[in-house]
Amino acid sequence: MKTNILTEPEILQLRAETKGTTDRIHFNNAGSSLPPDTVVDTVVSYLQEEALSGGYETEDKYKQQLDNTYKSIAKLINADVNEIATVENASEAWTLAFNGVDLKKGDVVLTCEMEYVTNIIAFIQAQKTCGVEVTIIPNDEKGNFSLQTLEAAITPQVKLIAMTHIPSTAGGMIPIVEIGKIARKNNILYLVDACQSAGQIPIDVKLIGCDMLSVTGRKYLRAPRGTGFLFVKKDIQDKLKLMFADGFTTKSVTLDDYQPRDDARRFELYEKSRALTLGLGKAVDYALNIGVDRIWHRIQYLADAMRSKLSEIDGITLHDFGQQRCGIVTFSVDGVESAVVKAKLAEKKINVSVGLAKSTLYYMSKNHLTSVVRASVHYYNTEEEIAALYNALMIIKGT
Ligand SMILES: Cc1ncc(COP(=O)(O)O)c(C=O)c1O
């Protein structure tokens, strides 16, 4: 059981810097967390300046701050600034990486049962269009990923290992560092979906040993919606196919050829919201300032507290398997549909979400789950908010 790590005054300060915490209990951080006020102010004032001065002119003025977003992201995940591309969401980042890999008929992709729907759709597409085989490494009966099963599945045909660190609709985690060791030992490309983990858990791409890693901004990073990034290791950038290109993402263009840029920004397109790029950078700096290791500690403390409180309620079933647990708590209430639980909690100004089977299809189907209630904690949540959730669930259960 984790102890609390952030002091009471610190929590109060962090909440005071987040307007959304005043009037509502937000346990939908795995959907989209509440941004710090400074992130919102940064975006709004940039947009206002664009309106007054012109989009390109404002970009010129803020060039250094915009570049700093890339530096901050690089620092967050221990990468080089040339290995970062910013995009609009994790699905885009992941798909750019996956579709960039030159997969052919008979090639095998190894994955886990916690994959997100976007990734599953891309696997199906690759199976249908290029005859790629996708092998799912199942969790064991306790819900832990089996490294032995992964090792046993390695053959010369395996061209890619693609793993989701933290699933959308379960509280378990995949051991991405240990998997990375296996990928490196066998010289296999390694793609990590860190959509739910960036900002929640320290991420170090060198420690993980991954070649590509995809992230969204709005979840545990507390960035605005419509932001995300892709990490692509320097030495594999030339090996990935480009899905699209424009004048900014190319270094040179002649009448019959072009050369992509020498960095990961070749995977972007030029036109994007500069206001959101700045907001993303601000949110990453905010997390770095607190310290992601401290954030992770506090999240585990709160998630443990929530699981233990909910387990006291008769008729509530927790669905988080595996040894390693994160800030996502999933459960169901006997006799009450997940959507109804969500709606009743919303009446009490408590935000949770419903995890549908399609989000994490392999896992949900295997465990015969059609939907779960997802209550995801962030460091700015409190024990009092957990108590309020408990009380509200007691009432829902009794009705
Ligand atoms: C594990 C995981 N991967 C990827 C995604 C996709 O993120 P986005 O909606 O930013 O594309 C999600 C979204 O919920 C997710 O939970």
The ligand as an SDF file (V2000), in Angstrom:
LIG
                    3D

 16 16  0  0  0  0  0  0  0  0999 V2000
   -4.7900    2.9040  -24.1450 C   0  0  0  0  0  0  0  0  0  0  0  0
   -5.2410    3.9250  -25.1200 C   0  0  0  0  0  0  0  0  0  0  0  0
   -4.5830    4.0490  -26.2730 N   0  0  0  0  0  0  0  0  0  0  0  0
   -4.9460    4.9410  -27.2070 C   0  0  0  0  0  0  0  0  0  0  0  0
   -6.0230    5.7710  -27.0040 C   0  0  0  0  0  0  0  0  0  0  0  0
   -6.4110    6.7250  -28.0820 C   0  0  0  0  0  0  0  0  0  0  0  0
   -6.1770    8.0460  -27.6760 O   0  0  0  0  0  0  0  0  0  0  0  0
   -6.7710    9.2400  -28.5380 P   0  0  0  0  0  0  0  0  0  0  0  0
   -8.2270    9.3010  -28.2190 O   0  0  0  0  0  0  0  0  0  0  0  0
   -6.0130   10.4390  -28.0740 O   0  0  0  0  0  0  0  0  0  0  0  0
   -6.5420    8.9320  -29.9540 O   0  0  0  0  0  0  0  0  0  0  0  0
   -6.7570    5.6780  -25.8150 C   0  0  0  0  0  0  0  0  0  0  0  0
   -7.9280    6.5430  -25.5890 C   0  0  0  0  0  0  0  0  0  0  0  0
   -8.7050    6.3720  -24.7070 O   0  0  0  0  0  0  0  0  0  0  0  0
   -6.3410    4.7350  -24.8400 C   0  0  0  0  0  0  0  0  0  0  0  0
   -7.0050    4.5970  -23.6900 O   0  0  0  0  0  0  0  0  0  0  0  0
  1  2  1  0
  2  3  1  0
  2 15  2  0
  3  4  2  0
  4  5  1  0
  5  6  1  0
  5 12  2  0
  6  7  1  0
  7  8  1  0
  8  9  2  0
  8 10  1  0
  8 11  1  0
 12 13  1  0
 12 15  1  0
 13 14  2  0
 15 16  1  0
M  END
$$$$
